[in-house]
Amino acid sequence: MIDDPIDELFIGRRELQLSEFAARHPPHLLTQLRLRLSGNRAREEVQRDAALGIVVDGLEHLVSDAALDAELFHDLAASTGAGRLEGLDDPAAVVLEIVTGVGRHFGALRCAYGELDESLRELRVTPGYRDGVPSVAGTYPLERLGPGLVAAVLAGHTTSIRDLHADPRTSDPVSRATWDAMELRSLLCAPIVKGGRPVAVLVVGDRRPREWAPGDAWLLEQVAERTFFAVASARAAAALRESRDELRRLNAELSEADRRKDEFLALLAHELRNPLAPISNAVQVLSLAGAGDPALERATRIMERQVRHMTRLVDDLLDVSRIGHGRIELRREPVALTAIVAGALEASRPLVEERGHRLSVSLPPDPVHVFADPTRLEQVLQNLVNNAARYTPAGGRIEIAAEQVGGEAILRVRDDGTGIPPDMLARIFEPFAQLDRPLERSAGGLGMGLTLVRRLVALHGGRVEAHSEGLGRGSEFVVRLPALARPAGAGAPVRRLRVPLVRPLQILVVDDNVDAADSLAALLRMLGHEVRTVYDGSAAIEAAHDEPPPDVVLLDIGLPGLDGYEVAREIRGRRPDAAITLIALTGWGQDEDRRRSREAGFAHHLVKPVEPAVLRELLDDVAREQLERQPAAEPA
């Protein structure tokens, strides 16, 4: 093997064709050879061998040609480089830009870029440069291009052919017909080899026989490499663009699906709450009217529990959706775990007692505080206790414990119920996850309670764990939250004494659901208020302008014709000085609904079915505020 180009000249000078030597070496190396041949050893060899002198003289001409080729390469690179290709991310457009520059540089009839298939049997030619002749873009079997030319391409050798008709590599009838159809008689072909195999070719051809200059092969090889990488870059850019477009499309579809899901949940909640409202009102009327009748009291307690359960299912659906979108705002404050346990048990005790469970509560001797939203944390514990009550056979045992371990405040809910199989432990907090057992199916629920627990605990910076030794072995849920040092002044909650009412309120109830309006009116009358009922927005506006005006308007939002927002704005506009308290009482309970009600002039926004105690307390506050606004009586 000959490593030194000068040795190659010395050893093979008698047989060496200088043009072949130049074709194997780039221009900058020819320049270096000329400088080395001017050294002592080279001069001695030249003096001894006249043939070598001829080589040196020829090399001088080659170096001049190489310098010109280098200059042409820089010009060609500039014409097909990044500046010209900037903004082109279509691979076909990139190829066309490059081959057009190459074809014009060589003054050729055609210049094309083609890619070999995986089997190395076909060449796919992209649209290329053509000087007034038809395009030859398409797929060509390699066997039709000339066996000698194909062999050189597969071997990775650049090939120049002066005359396609006369050259044995391409003169067979099949190959000649192919090249004649392209109107070519000479060509220069530079293969591109990657990973040890040819992947593409850059070809320049002319309509008549042509003697290709020695530097043409090197020049075409350099451009071929640049073309390959430019095409690869354009394809990567196009793939990235397509991926981004696809991601945008998928994101838009997901956003639209999410929006529709939220709309559906809001509509579902509204439609479910509307019938729940009159049922809840009617239950309260029965409860007040049937005081002292054990059978009636037992029936109303059952109905109250079922209405409350249905309301919780609706609320859980909406809460999970709101948390997933970051729409729940926690109202944090220092709170003791004992207060959380007490509040949760107050809500869960009816279900626990209905199932006949034994309930034990273990609280720490010293108060343990957390920085939390009391309502939401009570909701967490209530869901866990309700879950234990539902999934434990009647007469089971439920244990609740609160403690502090290090910097963590811990709540535990343990039961001796049906337990959780090992394969479900990892999925128990996922939406709609339920155990596939008859008892659990009879327990009801949508499988959203534990999902809501995990998300609410996470919002508080904590975590929740589920433990079970298997089916029939019970389960334990552990909530861990960051503990607070005992805040100054913390202690038992102080309940404000209620000031008894001096007079009943004049209340206008507006709802297109006649059952909801009439049942609420009946309940309010039993509580001592004077009530008038109307069923549409126009009648509400007229009733609000009667004298004396109502103290309170309980107004549904989803009215036909004029909706509740428009009615509220109309009442505020016509009676700006009247001390009318507008309260939205509606099945629409999303954050956006509450914002719109505030903007329309509502003082409060209650979601159906409203707890009678909540409504009674709110009306007490309104009565007290109106009493405080009344001027003091003149002394006698």
Buried (B, 14 or more C-beta within 10 A) or exposed (E): EEEEBBEBBBEEBEEBEBBEBBBEBBBEBBBBBBEEBEEEEBEEBBEEBEEBEEBBEBBEEBBEBBBEBBEBBEEBBEBBBEEBBEEBBEBBBBBBBBBBBBBBBBEBBBBBBBBBEEEBEBBBBBBBBBEEEEEBBEEBEBEBBBBBBBEBBBEEBBBBBEBBBEBEBBBBEEBBEBBEEBBBBBBBBBBBBEEEEBBBBBBBBBBEBBEBBBBBBBBBBBBBBBBBEBBBBBBEBBEEEEEEEEEEEEEEEEEEEEEEEBEEBBEBBBEBBBBBBBBBBBBBBBBBEBEEEEEBBEBBBEBBBEBBBBBBBBBBBBBBBBBBEEBBEBEBEBBBBBBBBBBBBEBBEBBBEEBEBEBEEEBBEEBBBBBBBBEBBBBBBBBBBBBBBBBBBEEBBBBBBBBBEEEBBBBBBBBBBBBBBEEBBEEBBEBEBBBEBEEBEEBEBBBBBBBBBBBBBEBBEBEBEBBBEEBEEBBBBBBBBEBBEBBEEBEEEEEEEEEEBEEBBBBBBBBBBEBBBBBBBBBBBEBEBEBBBBBBBEBBBEBBEEEEBBBBBBBBBBBEEBBBBBBBBBBBEEBEEBEBBBBBBBBBBBEEBBEBBEEBBBBBBBBBBBEBEEBBEBBBEBBBEBEEEEEEEEEE
